[in-house]
Amino acid sequence: MALKEKTLETTEVEQLKVLEHTYNSLMFQAGQLTLTEMEIEEEREVILKAFKDLKNQEAKLREVLSEKYGRGEIDLEKGTITVA
């Protein structure tokens, strides 16, 4: 059986073109969003590592201060430590 080619109406072609353009635009936006999410995740990992490093530095400094002054409460405003 031979295939018959029929011509679409101009409005139908335009509607299909608009749908195709919208689809392509959404796909592009989805790709951009995925890349942004990846960048955010990478930045999150950098921040979490920096936070862990900072907590380790704090723990080491507290240990040094505890050895020097004894365990106590530090008042940063006064620059004092109250040892029990």
N, C-alpha and C positions, 0 to 999 in steps of 0.2 A: 504494500500500500504506500503510495507516495505521500510525502508530508506536504501540507499546505501552509504557506506563509501568509499571515494576515497582518495588516497594519493596525497598530494600536492608535488610539486617539491621542492627540497632542496632550490633553490634560492628564491622561493616564500615564504617558511617558514622563511628564513633569512630576506627577505624584511619586512615581517610582524613583526618579532622580533625587527628589527631596528626601525620601526614605533612605536611599543609599547614602546620600551625603550625611544625614543625621546619624546613621549607623556608623559610618567611618569616623565621624567626629567623636562619637561616644567611645569607640574603640581607642582612638588616640588619647582621649581624656583618661580612660581606664589605664592605659599604659603609663601615662604621666603619673597618675595616682600611685601605681605600683612602684615606680621608681622613687617617688617621694617617700613612700612607706619604707622602702629599703634604706634610703638615706636617713630617715628618722630612727630606724632600728640601729643603724651603725652608730649614730650620734648617741643613742641611748646606751649602747654598750660602752662607748668611750666615757660617758658621764658616770655610769655605774662603776667602771674600773677606777676612775678618779676618786669616787666616793669611798671605795674600798681601800685605796691607797691612803687616803686622808684619815680614815678610821684607824688604819695600822700605825700611821705616824702619831696620831693622838695617843694610842695605847702605849707606844714606845716612850713618848714624852712623859705620860703619866707615870709609867714605871720608873723612869729616871728621877722624876720629881719625888715619887714615893720613897725611893732609896735615899735620896738626899734629905728630904724633910719629914718623911713618915707619911702614912696614909691620912688623908684629910680632905676637907672641902676647900676648893679653890674659889676665891672671889676675884674675878677678872677686873672688876671696876676698881677695887682697892689694891689689887696686886698682892693679895695675901693668901696664905693657906692656914686653915684652922685645923690643927691636929688634935685628935682625941686622946 
